[in-house]
Amino acid sequence: MESSRSLPTEAKVVIVGGGVIGTSVAYHLTKLGWKDIVLLEQGQLGGGTSWHAAGLVGRLRTSNSMTRINKYTVELYAQLQQETGHSVGWKQVGSLIVAKSEDRMIQLRRTMAMAELFGVEAHLISPKAALEKWPLLRVDDVLGAAWLPHDGKVIPKEVPIALARGARAGGAQIFENVRVLGIESKDGHVTAARTDQGIIKADYVVLCGGMWTRQLGLSCGVTIPLYPVEHHYVVTEPLPGAFDELPVGRDPDLCIYFRGEGEGVMLGAFQESSKPWMVDRVPEQFSFQLLEPDWEKFSVPLANGKHRIPALAKCKFAKFVNGPESFTPDNNFIMGEAPELRRLFVAAGFNSVGIASAGGAGRYLAEWMLTGEPTLDLWSVDIRRFGPWANNRTFLRERVTEVLGLHYQMSWPNREFESSRGVRQTPLHGLLTQQKACFGSKNGWERPNWFATGDVKPVTEYSFGRQNWFDCHAQEHRACREKVAIFDQSGFSKYLFKGPDALNVLQRLCGADVDTPVGKAVYTGMFNDRGTFESDITVIRIAKDQFYLISGTSQTVRDQDWIRRNLEAGQQADLTDVTEAYSVIGVMGPQSRALLNRVTDADLAHQAFPFGTAQSIETGMATVRAVRITYVGELGWELHIPASQAVPVYELLMKAGRDLGVVNAGHYAINSLRLEKGYRAWGADISPDDTALEAGLGFAIAWKKSASFFGKAALLEQKQGRLKRLLVTFVLQDPGPVLWGSEPIYRDGQAAGYTTSGSYGHSLGAAVGMGYVKCQDGVTPEFIAQGRYEINISGKRFPAAPHLKAPFDPERKKILC
Ligand SMILES: Cc1cc2nc3c(=O)[nH]c(=O)nc-3n(C[C@H](O)[C@H](O)[C@H](O)COP(=O)(O)OP(=O)(O)OC[C@H]3O[C@@H](n4cnc5c(N)ncnc54)[C@H](O)[C@@H]3O)c2cc1C
């Protein structure tokens, strides 16, 4: 590479790290026409984690965006040799996933159904057909298999070399043996990369340092939560019947993968529980190195491998690879511009899919840098999904033991992490635990999902059908519809936004008109220039130039980043995160007014306290901000309470409401209640891929407000044309099954979309879900009404009725009284 040349002193972009990811970012930036790109690698290209990967490249992932990333990667690898003259050893050998349990077969059926929608060819095949593809397999305990003919493998160490060649041909300069020691910044912007051979001034720095990236982030105050974990595979000596073109095989029930490697077999493991690499810092000198073989830790996968491929019992092993690689708290990689430092981009933490994702990840990161925003919905990998709480080393070390294995664990609906729990607790946590809450975690917050009653234990027993909490959930759901329920919603993101320009900023960011009288609460989308959702928030005007903003639990960092990055020079408006300062108790249901009347002197009558308004009221000895708003579609108030007073307010409410039938209710009830009322959830039903019109939320846009707002032009243009997709709520006609989300939707027998969320609607007496129905010729309400719909649940299609209004109480009578 460029080792004989001296380092430049200035560049437009400095990329740190020459693994598959860094070289892919360099390659794609040059493809987009960017010049003056410098890539720095502390050792040699590919010498970090990339060189020793197993080389498995699959196209299908669990979401559309991630599948697009992988599909593009395959296309890139298939043509890279022709373009660069350097082979990456791409072989389209196909891949096989065998199932030995009935639940795994259900999961495969669900996966196959989604593959069709994501444009990935995949087939369910018999054990006999699986044996034909992989003749060394034992299949007497196999129930079936999935076959993906377009998957394949590469020689991982060749990929960074080929990408670097392509990048150099596009003008990038690549230097090996140069270590970046720190990032320099001024006024919140990156200014330079400091290396062991001098400083390079830069407009952009991109951290692609693999498992070293967390410590690079810490050195400049940026949260990049990842941690190295040991990942093991072995390669046999030549084995009769083995050959290089054997498909990539996976047996997730046995936590193993296997493929042909020359005349031998490679056998790798995703153990249920894995070993973090116990280092305080990842050593700088670790180029083309491995950790010591750990045959003991590999003993179970080895036994499983010998079971699935009996020929392994008699063979010798030529190689044991124990390679460390970085894992993140949620098994998704980390991409995007750091919210703490402008023009510092990150692409790291690839959780064993870095080779298979490098092409797409590099491309979409480059596009993100070019346009200033992601060009498709990358929320699942967006760096802004983590707050600083997630960067704690103890938290990470414990969490990553579970993450590696997740690749092969069952993808149960509502599956929760078991490790590193209890990181963020609301003041009610102890009380709710005593009352048999079963918690889930979101953005680190422990949130009650449901409450156990009778003999049921507060532990979720996973399945694809009705889970053990079904009846408890039904009670909570009905109590909220018929009486009154209390919800701990303290994880909600909350901010104070103040200053002479606060209103102007919000008017530009929000689709709704938030220039309201003091005390009004407005739900609104925040859009980008494409007219798609950056977030949705509730804006409460609390003074002429002061606003209290509320959004979903996961949006805390993202919203603040979006608001701050869109402040114009000289604008005076100050944003403060008050999420942890206030707890939120939702008091929801037809008896909510009666209950609150017992604990406050405030006038809660409809005239005195109308829907969509907020007031400061006294409840017992606490003064709280009561907001008459609802996400469950019932009469109710959200009480925003100083966190120190949440417990007495909760106790007061529970005591006062006893004879009104008050119950605790959890987030599963919120989900089913809101689906019945057609309320959208950000991150599931509305995302940066969806516009307000497609989401059926055009009514929440103030087209005529005097201030212009982001996305208005795009939305107006869309309004004048025909929508190609529309969000529809579906209710199953059969009262039996449950919807979870990610189930294909068929219109008149043709695939038309998939569910973005789902639950069981106990007031409707059937499963309820939402999903976008697509049609290139246009989607209108008439088109929706005229179709015959079915939803594919685990391979079986169930008739469903479409609704563009709320399927339950479509006129919203109950909340407006
Ligand atoms: C055993 C094993 C098997 C795997 N199998 C597969 C597979 O089959 N398929 C798949 O898709 N993925 C697989 N992976 C995962 C894959 O290898 C990684 O996700 C991928 O290599 C990560 O690439 P990267 O560029 O982020 O990291 P790296 O390859 O580690 O590159 C980061 C580079 O940054 C450099 N660097 C760090 N700090 C600095 C600094 N301060 N200055 C300059 N340079 C710096 C490092 O030296 C390193 O070369 C496997 C991983 C392991 C361990």
The ligand as a Gaussian input file, in Angstrom:
#p B3LYP/6-31G(d) Opt

LIG

0 1
 C      -14.043000     -16.797000      14.249000
 C      -14.844000     -15.804000      13.493000
 C      -15.641000     -16.197000      12.436000
 C      -16.392000     -15.259000      11.739000
 N      -17.144000     -15.664000      10.688000
 C      -17.855000     -14.767000       9.990000
 C      -18.610000     -15.171000       8.865000
 O      -18.599000     -16.333000       8.493000
 N      -19.344000     -14.253000       8.206000
 C      -19.376000     -12.954000       8.604000
 O      -20.082000     -12.172000       7.985000
 N      -18.642000     -12.548000       9.649000
 C      -17.884000     -13.410000      10.347000
 N      -17.151000     -13.000000      11.405000
 C      -17.203000     -11.598000      11.792000
 C      -16.306000     -10.719000      10.951000
 O      -15.037000     -11.266000      10.912000
 C      -16.274000      -9.335000      11.544000
 O      -17.588000      -8.876000      11.761000
 C      -15.583000      -8.380000      10.615000
 O      -14.325000      -8.876000      10.239000
 C      -15.413000      -7.036000      11.289000
 O      -14.704000      -6.200000      10.399000
 P      -14.171000      -4.800000      10.883000
 O      -13.591000      -4.134000       9.709000
 O      -15.223000      -4.117000      11.658000
 O      -13.047000      -5.168000      11.969000
 P      -11.534000      -5.555000      11.761000
 O      -11.347000      -6.551000      10.693000
 O      -11.024000      -5.932000      13.104000
 O      -10.881000      -4.233000      11.283000
 C      -10.648000      -3.146000      12.161000
 C       -9.261000      -2.623000      11.873000
 O       -9.081000      -1.393000      12.551000
 C       -7.717000      -1.306000      12.893000
 N       -7.582000      -0.307000      13.947000
 C       -8.157000      -0.325000      15.165000
 N       -7.801000       0.752000      15.881000
 C       -6.992000       1.467000      15.089000
 C       -6.291000       2.690000      15.285000
 N       -6.359000       3.349000      16.426000
 N       -5.537000       3.163000      14.265000
 C       -5.452000       2.490000      13.091000
 N       -6.086000       1.313000      12.872000
 C       -6.847000       0.812000      13.860000
 C       -7.390000      -2.706000      13.358000
 O       -6.011000      -2.978000      13.317000
 C       -8.186000      -3.558000      12.391000
 O       -7.419000      -4.000000      11.292000
 C      -16.374000     -13.905000      12.112000
 C      -15.572000     -13.523000      13.175000
 C      -14.811000     -14.447000      13.852000
 C      -13.968000     -14.001000      14.974000

